[in-house]
Amino acid sequence: MAHQLALFDRPLAERLASAALEAGGGLAAGTVLGWALHLQGRVHEARACLAGIAALAITERERVDLTELRSIVLFWGLHRVDE
């Protein structure tokens, strides 16, 4: 999934990450899905996806990484600098 995202095949990364998330792929799959959606300009869907996986972030590192991605979506995607 992340490989396709790195190769800029965002629709494929989205499909794979979505399937992985549905199959129980957890935080990793949800994060890739959030990135793929954001990079396709589908920021509202990305925001909803990341909010939906927030409870899966258990460790401090996971919470920081997820918060960083959510901040990127809010700032760059939605231009909401105050959140």
C-alpha positions as a Markdown table, in Angstrom:
| # | Residue | x | y | z |
|---|---|---|---|---|
| 1 | Met | 0.0 | 0.0 | 0.0 |
| 2 | Ala | 2.6 | 2.5 | 1.1 |
| 3 | His | 4.7 | 1.5 | -1.9 |
| 4 | Gln | 1.9 | 2.5 | -4.3 |
| 5 | Leu | 1.5 | 5.7 | -2.5 |
| 6 | Ala | 5.2 | 6.4 | -2.8 |
| 7 | Leu | 5.0 | 5.6 | -6.5 |
| 8 | Phe | 2.2 | 8.2 | -6.9 |
| 9 | Asp | -0.5 | 5.6 | -7.8 |
| 10 | Arg | -2.8 | 7.1 | -5.3 |
| 11 | Pro | -6.0 | 5.4 | -6.5 |
| 12 | Leu | -4.4 | 2.0 | -6.2 |
| 13 | Ala | -3.0 | 2.9 | -2.8 |
| 14 | Glu | -6.5 | 4.0 | -1.7 |
| 15 | Arg | -8.1 | 0.7 | -3.0 |
| 16 | Leu | -5.5 | -1.5 | -1.3 |
| 17 | Ala | -5.5 | 0.5 | 2.0 |
| 18 | Ser | -9.3 | 0.5 | 2.1 |
| 19 | Ala | -9.4 | -3.3 | 1.6 |
| 20 | Ala | -6.7 | -3.8 | 4.2 |
| 21 | Leu | -8.6 | -1.6 | 6.7 |
| 22 | Glu | -11.8 | -3.6 | 6.1 |
| 23 | Ala | -9.8 | -6.8 | 6.7 |
| 24 | Gly | -8.5 | -5.6 | 10.0 |
| 25 | Gly | -5.3 | -3.8 | 8.9 |
| 26 | Gly | -5.7 | -1.3 | 11.7 |
| 27 | Leu | -3.8 | 1.9 | 12.1 |
| 28 | Ala | -1.3 | 1.3 | 9.4 |
| 29 | Ala | -3.9 | 0.7 | 6.7 |
| 30 | Gly | -6.0 | 3.7 | 7.9 |
| 31 | Thr | -3.0 | 6.0 | 7.8 |
| 32 | Val | -2.2 | 5.0 | 4.3 |
| 33 | Leu | -5.8 | 5.5 | 3.3 |
| 34 | Gly | -5.9 | 8.9 | 4.9 |
| 35 | Trp | -2.7 | 9.9 | 3.0 |
| 36 | Ala | -4.1 | 8.6 | -0.3 |
| 37 | Leu | -7.4 | 10.4 | 0.1 |
| 38 | His | -5.6 | 13.7 | 1.1 |
| 39 | Leu | -3.2 | 13.5 | -1.8 |
| 40 | Gln | -6.1 | 13.1 | -4.2 |
| 41 | Gly | -7.7 | 16.2 | -2.8 |
| 42 | Arg | -10.4 | 14.3 | -1.0 |
| 43 | Val | -9.7 | 16.1 | 2.3 |
| 44 | His | -13.1 | 15.7 | 3.9 |
| 45 | Glu | -12.9 | 12.0 | 3.4 |
| 46 | Ala | -9.4 | 11.9 | 4.7 |
| 47 | Arg | -10.4 | 13.8 | 7.8 |
| 48 | Ala | -13.3 | 11.4 | 8.4 |
| 49 | Cys | -11.0 | 8.4 | 7.9 |
| 50 | Leu | -8.4 | 9.7 | 10.3 |
| 51 | Ala | -11.0 | 10.5 | 12.9 |
| 52 | Gly | -12.3 | 7.0 | 12.5 |
| 53 | Ile | -9.0 | 5.3 | 13.3 |
| 54 | Ala | -8.0 | 7.6 | 16.2 |
| 55 | Ala | -8.9 | 5.0 | 18.8 |
| 56 | Leu | -6.5 | 2.6 | 17.2 |
| 57 | Ala | -3.5 | 4.8 | 18.0 |
| 58 | Ile | -2.3 | 3.3 | 21.3 |
| 59 | Thr | 1.3 | 4.3 | 21.8 |
| 60 | Glu | 2.4 | 7.9 | 22.2 |
| 61 | Arg | 4.3 | 7.6 | 18.9 |
| 62 | Glu | 1.2 | 6.4 | 17.1 |
| 63 | Arg | -0.9 | 9.3 | 18.5 |
| 64 | Val | 1.8 | 11.8 | 17.5 |
| 65 | Asp | 2.0 | 10.4 | 14.0 |
| 66 | Leu | -1.8 | 10.4 | 13.6 |
| 67 | Thr | -2.1 | 13.9 | 15.0 |
| 68 | Glu | 0.6 | 15.2 | 12.6 |
| 69 | Leu | -1.3 | 13.7 | 9.6 |
| 70 | Arg | -4.6 | 15.1 | 10.9 |
| 71 | Ser | -2.9 | 18.5 | 11.2 |
| 72 | Ile | -1.6 | 18.3 | 7.6 |
| 73 | Val | -5.1 | 17.6 | 6.3 |
| 74 | Leu | -6.6 | 20.4 | 8.3 |
| 75 | Phe | -3.9 | 22.9 | 7.4 |
| 76 | Trp | -3.0 | 22.1 | 3.8 |
| 77 | Gly | -6.2 | 20.5 | 2.7 |
| 78 | Leu | -8.9 | 22.5 | 4.5 |
| 79 | His | -6.9 | 25.7 | 5.2 |
| 80 | Arg | -8.0 | 25.6 | 8.8 |
| 81 | Val | -5.0 | 27.0 | 10.6 |
| 82 | Asp | -6.7 | 27.5 | 13.9 |
| 83 | Glu | -7.5 | 23.9 | 14.6 |
